[in-house]
Amino acid sequence: CIERGIIETLVGVQWLVIDDIGRAQANVWAVSVLDQIVTRRHNGRKTILGTTNFFPELEFERPADAGPRSRGPQNESLEDRIGASLASRLRSACRFVRLSGADYRLRQNQRQGPRRG
């Protein structure tokens, strides 16, 4: 099965980068596949580097210095987006580092002006 081969590849690489976790509202299949990958990599002690615009806290509590987020309702947590089980597994397997700053894409668009075409 192609899906199994892709999962095996993602489980086997030394470093895996998952960009924008929780961006789209996850369906059961997507959460299942991501859970398999995260669980197997965690059990194999392999590194996952992920990014998300959603806070990983169990109960959403937006820090005063968090600044605005570019996507998603302001009151959603990572758990709301990907489900309690997968969010819990990520919290146990990962160290979250909060980064803040201006949106790079918006900054680039302001410098270049509106696109035409």
Residue pairs with C-beta under 8 A, 6 or more apart in sequence:
3 33
7 33
7 36
7 37
10 16
10 37
11 36
11 37
11 40
11 41
11 44
11 46
13 46
14 46
14 47
15 46
15 47
15 49
16 37
16 41
16 46
16 47
16 48
16 49
17 48
17 49
17 50
18 34
18 48
18 49
18 50
18 51
19 50
19 51
20 51
20 52
20 53
21 34
21 50
21 51
21 52
21 54
21 78
21 81
21 82
21 90
22 52
22 53
22 54
22 72
22 78
22 81
22 82
23 52
23 53
23 71
23 72
24 30
25 81
26 34
26 81
26 82
26 83
31 82
31 83
31 86
34 82
34 86
35 85
35 86
35 89
38 48
38 86
38 89
38 90
38 93
39 89
41 47
41 48
41 93
42 48
42 89
42 92
42 93
48 93
48 94
50 90
50 94
52 78
53 69
53 70
53 71
53 72
54 69
54 72
54 76
54 77
54 78
54 80
54 81
55 61
55 62
55 63
55 66
55 77
55 78
56 77
56 78
56 79
56 87
56 90
56 91
56 96
57 77
58 77
58 79
58 91
59 77
60 75
60 76
60 77
60 80
62 74
62 75
63 98
65 100
66 98
66 100
67 100
67 101
68 74
70 103
70 106
72 81
77 87
78 87
78 90
79 87
79 88
82 90
109 115
